[in-house]
């Protein structure tokens, strides 16, 4: 082996130290560097505290998730790249837990937005929405697919969705792959309402095996410009086939992501982790790294759009922490 000079040695050692500090390794091709987004906003986290006197309606006792999960735990979590901002999505069906998260946000600047949980069509919906949306962190509500399907034939329900749109708020939709069809229905009825479909529609992720109905539904959303797709629950989708060994190779997820990229495009994809639920399938470093690697050949602009810029369009958050 030939000798290397001091300058070459120091340059190589310095690069190794930087890779160790950031958690990003050097590529085999020394001429290229790993592209990273300039910022990251995680648009899907859950916080809760089962030790409260009233407890929590979710997660259930006995679950690995049944423990205190607070903003400080998210801040301290090991990540592939620092994540300094999150949009919290409410999992609790209790109305007052909307206020509980807003109270958490007062002392935790990492929370830059909150998607609450209220049910359109219910008698007190408008009263609760007016109350919580006075707080500028309140960005919208999450509604389950079955609630949407039951409510759409009801004009009061549709009018409540229009109230969301008029207030500049958004709606997260969560449920099975048929949720993509719900998004299309809502988009046609309330064209001014921003819609975010959680967890890519909760399709199973099986490498090259793509659910044809899910694919057709994604294609049908290609011209619905107000519909965003949240790139979350990828690892959970992959865990259905083999929960004990979830792939960490981007190639396994590429066929699914390609469907979204082709039909939804770079301007309507937003990153979310679904933490802490995601940890049952893979750690945070892995889920973040998969998407970073997928976007490597798309360029810096794509990384920034998916990891933070599109989230500002979808949720209209005001300020990134520290700026």
C-alpha positions as CSV (number, residue, x, y, z in Angstrom):
1,X,0.0,0.0,0.0
2,X,1.4,3.4,-1.0
3,X,1.8,6.2,1.5
4,X,-0.6,9.1,1.8
5,X,0.5,12.6,2.6
6,X,-0.6,14.5,5.7
7,X,-3.0,16.7,3.9
8,X,-4.9,13.8,2.4
9,X,-5.0,12.0,5.7
10,X,-6.4,15.0,7.6
11,X,-9.0,15.6,4.9
12,X,-10.2,12.0,5.1
13,X,-10.2,12.0,8.9
14,X,-12.2,15.3,9.0
15,X,-14.8,13.9,6.7
16,X,-15.1,10.8,8.9
17,X,-15.6,12.9,12.0
18,X,-18.4,14.9,10.3
19,X,-20.1,11.8,9.1
20,X,-20.0,10.4,12.7
21,X,-21.5,13.6,14.2
22,X,-24.3,13.9,11.7
23,X,-25.1,10.3,11.4
24,X,-24.7,10.5,7.6
25,X,-22.1,8.2,6.2
26,X,-20.0,8.9,3.1
27,X,-21.1,7.5,-0.2
28,X,-19.0,4.9,-2.0
29,X,-18.6,7.4,-4.7
30,X,-16.3,10.0,-3.1
31,X,-17.2,12.6,-5.7
32,X,-20.8,12.9,-4.5
33,X,-22.3,13.9,-1.1
34,X,-25.5,12.9,0.5
35,X,-28.0,15.6,-0.1
36,X,-30.0,16.6,3.0
37,X,-33.0,19.0,3.4
38,X,-32.1,22.4,4.8
39,X,-34.8,21.9,7.4
40,X,-37.2,19.2,8.6
41,X,-40.8,19.5,9.8
42,X,-42.3,16.3,11.0
43,X,-46.1,16.7,10.2
44,X,-47.3,13.7,12.2
45,X,-46.5,13.1,15.9
46,X,-48.6,12.1,18.8
47,X,-48.2,13.3,22.4
48,X,-50.1,12.0,25.5
49,X,-49.8,11.2,29.2
50,X,-51.5,8.1,30.7
51,X,-50.5,9.2,34.2
52,X,-53.0,12.1,34.1
53,X,-55.8,11.6,36.6
54,X,-58.3,11.2,33.8
55,X,-55.9,8.9,31.9
56,X,-56.1,8.6,28.1
57,X,-58.6,7.0,25.6
58,X,-55.6,5.9,23.5
59,X,-53.3,4.0,23.5
60,X,-54.8,1.1,25.5
61,X,-53.2,-0.3,28.6
62,X,-50.8,-3.2,27.8
63,X,-49.7,-1.6,24.6
64,X,-46.0,-0.8,24.1
65,X,-47.2,2.8,23.4
66,X,-48.9,3.1,26.8
67,X,-46.4,5.5,28.5
68,X,-45.8,9.2,28.8
69,X,-44.9,10.6,25.4
70,X,-44.2,14.3,25.6
71,X,-42.5,16.9,23.3
72,X,-39.3,16.7,25.3
73,X,-39.1,12.9,24.4
74,X,-39.4,13.8,20.7
75,X,-36.7,16.4,21.0
76,X,-34.3,13.9,22.7
77,X,-35.1,11.2,20.1
78,X,-32.2,10.0,18.0
79,X,-32.7,11.1,14.4
80,X,-31.0,10.8,11.0
81,X,-31.0,14.6,10.7
82,X,-32.1,17.1,13.4
83,X,-35.9,17.7,13.4
84,X,-36.7,21.0,15.1
85,X,-40.4,21.4,14.4
86,X,-43.5,19.2,14.4
87,X,-47.2,19.3,13.6
88,X,-49.0,17.3,16.2
89,X,-52.0,15.2,15.1
90,X,-54.5,14.4,17.8
91,X,-55.3,10.7,18.4
92,X,-57.6,11.3,21.4
93,X,-61.4,11.5,20.8
94,X,-61.9,13.6,24.0
95,X,-62.7,17.2,23.1
96,X,-60.7,18.7,26.0
97,X,-57.5,17.0,24.8
98,X,-57.5,19.5,22.0
99,X,-56.8,22.1,24.7
100,X,-54.3,19.8,26.4
101,X,-52.0,19.8,23.3
102,X,-52.4,23.5,22.9
103,X,-51.3,23.9,26.5
104,X,-48.2,21.7,25.8
105,X,-47.3,23.9,22.9
106,X,-47.0,26.9,25.2
107,X,-43.8,25.5,26.8
108,X,-42.6,23.6,23.8
109,X,-41.6,25.6,20.7
110,X,-40.9,22.4,18.7
111,X,-44.7,22.3,18.2
112,X,-45.4,24.7,15.3
113,X,-48.9,23.4,14.5
114,X,-51.7,21.2,15.8
115,X,-54.3,19.1,13.9
116,X,-57.1,18.7,16.5
117,X,-59.9,16.2,16.6
118,X,-63.5,17.3,16.3
119,X,-66.4,15.7,14.4
120,X,-68.1,17.8,11.7
121,X,-71.9,17.5,11.8
122,X,-72.1,17.2,15.6
123,X,-74.2,19.8,17.4
124,X,-71.3,21.5,19.2
125,X,-68.7,21.3,16.3
126,X,-68.9,24.9,15.4
127,X,-68.6,26.1,18.9
128,X,-65.6,24.0,19.6
129,X,-63.9,24.9,16.3
130,X,-64.3,28.6,17.0
131,X,-62.9,28.2,20.5
132,X,-59.8,26.2,19.6
133,X,-59.0,28.0,16.3
134,X,-58.6,31.2,18.2
135,X,-55.1,29.8,18.9
136,X,-53.0,30.3,15.7
137,X,-51.4,26.9,16.3
138,X,-54.7,25.2,15.6
139,X,-54.3,24.3,11.9
140,X,-57.2,22.0,11.3
141,X,-58.8,18.7,12.3
142,X,-58.3,15.0,11.7
143,X,-61.4,13.0,10.6
144,X,-61.5,9.2,10.1
145,X,-62.6,7.7,6.7
146,X,-65.7,6.1,8.2
147,X,-66.8,9.4,9.7
148,X,-66.4,11.1,6.3
149,X,-68.4,8.4,4.5
150,X,-71.2,8.6,7.1
151,X,-71.3,12.4,7.1
152,X,-71.1,13.4,3.4
153,X,-74.8,12.7,2.7
154,X,-75.6,15.2,5.5
155,X,-75.6,18.8,4.4
156,X,-74.8,20.0,7.9
157,X,-71.6,17.9,7.8
158,X,-70.6,19.4,4.4
159,X,-71.4,22.9,5.6
160,X,-69.0,22.3,8.6
161,X,-66.3,21.3,6.2
162,X,-66.9,24.5,4.3
163,X,-66.6,26.3,7.6
164,X,-63.1,24.8,7.9
165,X,-62.2,26.1,4.5
166,X,-63.6,29.6,5.1
167,X,-61.5,29.8,8.3
168,X,-58.3,28.9,6.4
169,X,-58.0,25.5,8.2
170,X,-57.3,22.1,6.7
171,X,-58.5,18.5,7.2
172,X,-56.4,15.4,7.8
173,X,-58.0,12.2,6.6
174,X,-57.0,8.9,8.1
175,X,-58.2,5.3,7.4
176,X,-57.8,2.4,4.9
177,X,-56.8,2.8,1.2
178,X,-60.4,3.8,0.5
179,X,-59.5,7.1,2.3
180,X,-58.0,8.3,-1.0
181,X,-61.5,8.1,-2.5
182,X,-62.9,10.0,0.4
183,X,-60.3,12.7,-0.3
184,X,-61.5,12.9,-3.9
185,X,-65.1,13.2,-2.8
186,X,-64.4,16.0,-0.3
187,X,-62.2,17.8,-2.8
188,X,-65.1,18.0,-5.2
189,X,-67.6,19.1,-2.6
190,X,-65.4,21.6,-0.9
191,X,-62.8,22.7,-3.5
192,X,-61.3,25.4,-1.2
193,X,-60.5,23.0,1.6
194,X,-56.9,21.8,1.9
195,X,-56.8,18.0,2.5
196,X,-53.9,15.9,3.8
197,X,-54.2,12.1,3.4
198,X,-52.4,10.5,6.3
199,X,-50.0,7.6,6.0
200,X,-50.2,7.4,2.1
201,X,-53.6,5.9,2.6
202,X,-52.4,3.1,4.8
203,X,-51.6,0.7,1.9
204,X,-49.5,-2.4,2.6
205,X,-45.9,-1.9,1.3
206,X,-44.7,-5.1,-0.3
207,X,-41.9,-4.1,-2.6
208,X,-42.9,-4.5,-6.2
209,X,-46.4,-5.7,-5.2
210,X,-48.6,-2.7,-5.6
211,X,-52.3,-2.7,-4.6
212,X,-54.0,-1.9,-8.0
213,X,-57.0,-0.2,-6.4
214,X,-54.7,2.0,-4.3
215,X,-52.8,2.9,-7.4
216,X,-55.9,3.8,-9.3
217,X,-57.1,5.9,-6.4
218,X,-53.8,7.7,-6.3
219,X,-54.0,8.3,-10.0
220,X,-57.5,9.8,-9.6
221,X,-56.0,12.4,-7.2
222,X,-53.4,13.6,-9.7
223,X,-55.5,16.7,-10.7
224,X,-56.8,17.5,-7.2
225,X,-54.3,20.2,-6.4
226,X,-55.6,20.9,-2.9
227,X,-54.9,17.2,-1.8
228,X,-51.6,16.5,-0.1
229,X,-50.2,13.0,0.6
230,X,-48.4,12.5,3.8
231,X,-45.4,10.3,3.4
232,X,-45.8,8.5,6.8
233,X,-46.3,5.0,8.0
234,X,-44.1,3.5,5.3
235,X,-42.4,1.2,7.7
236,X,-45.7,0.3,9.3
237,X,-47.0,-0.6,5.9
238,X,-44.0,-2.8,5.3
239,X,-44.3,-4.4,8.8
240,X,-47.6,-6.1,7.8
241,X,-45.7,-8.8,5.8
242,X,-43.0,-9.5,8.3
243,X,-43.4,-7.5,11.6
244,X,-40.1,-8.9,13.0
245,X,-37.9,-7.7,10.1
246,X,-38.9,-4.5,8.4
247,X,-36.7,-3.7,5.4
248,X,-34.5,-0.6,5.7
249,X,-33.4,-0.6,2.0
250,X,-35.0,2.2,0.0
251,X,-35.3,-0.2,-3.0
252,X,-38.1,-2.0,-1.2
253,X,-40.2,1.2,-0.8
254,X,-39.3,2.7,-4.2
255,X,-42.2,1.2,-6.2
256,X,-44.8,2.5,-3.7
257,X,-43.1,6.0,-3.6
258,X,-42.8,6.0,-7.4
259,X,-46.6,5.8,-7.7
260,X,-47.0,8.8,-5.4
261,X,-44.2,10.8,-7.1
262,X,-45.7,10.2,-10.5
263,X,-49.3,11.1,-9.6
264,X,-49.1,13.5,-6.7
265,X,-45.7,15.1,-7.5
266,X,-43.1,17.0,-5.6
267,X,-45.4,19.9,-4.7
268,X,-47.9,17.8,-2.7
269,X,-45.8,15.3,-0.8
270,X,-45.2,16.0,2.9
271,X,-43.0,14.1,5.4
272,X,-44.4,12.7,8.6
273,X,-43.2,10.1,11.0
274,X,-46.2,8.8,12.9
275,X,-44.0,8.7,16.0
276,X,-44.2,7.0,18.4
277,X,-46.5,4.5,16.6
278,X,-43.8,4.1,14.0
279,X,-41.3,2.7,16.5
280,X,-43.2,-0.6,16.5
281,X,-41.9,-1.1,13.0
282,X,-38.6,0.8,12.8
283,X,-36.6,3.5,14.6
284,X,-36.8,7.2,13.6
285,X,-33.4,7.2,12.0
286,X,-34.5,4.4,9.6
287,X,-37.8,5.9,8.5
288,X,-36.2,9.3,7.9
289,X,-33.3,7.9,6.0
290,X,-35.5,5.9,3.6
291,X,-37.2,9.1,2.3
292,X,-33.9,11.0,2.2
293,X,-32.4,8.2,0.1
294,X,-35.4,8.1,-2.2
295,X,-35.1,11.8,-3.0
296,X,-31.4,11.8,-3.7
297,X,-31.8,11.7,-7.4
298,X,-34.6,14.3,-7.3
299,X,-32.4,17.2,-6.2
300,X,-32.1,19.6,-3.3
301,X,-35.3,21.4,-4.2
302,X,-37.3,18.2,-3.9
303,X,-35.8,17.4,-0.5
304,X,-36.7,20.8,0.8
305,X,-40.2,20.7,-0.6
306,X,-41.1,17.2,0.8
307,X,-39.3,17.7,4.2
308,X,-40.6,21.2,5.0
309,X,-41.7,23.6,2.3
310,X,-44.9,21.7,1.4
311,X,-45.8,21.4,5.0
312,X,-46.1,25.2,5.2
313,X,-48.5,25.1,2.2
314,X,-50.6,22.3,3.7
315,X,-50.7,23.6,7.4
316,X,-49.8,27.2,7.0
317,X,-47.5,27.2,10.0
318,X,-46.0,30.6,10.8
319,X,-42.5,30.3,12.1
320,X,-39.8,27.7,12.2
321,X,-38.1,27.5,15.7
322,X,-35.0,29.7,16.0
323,X,-35.9,32.0,13.1
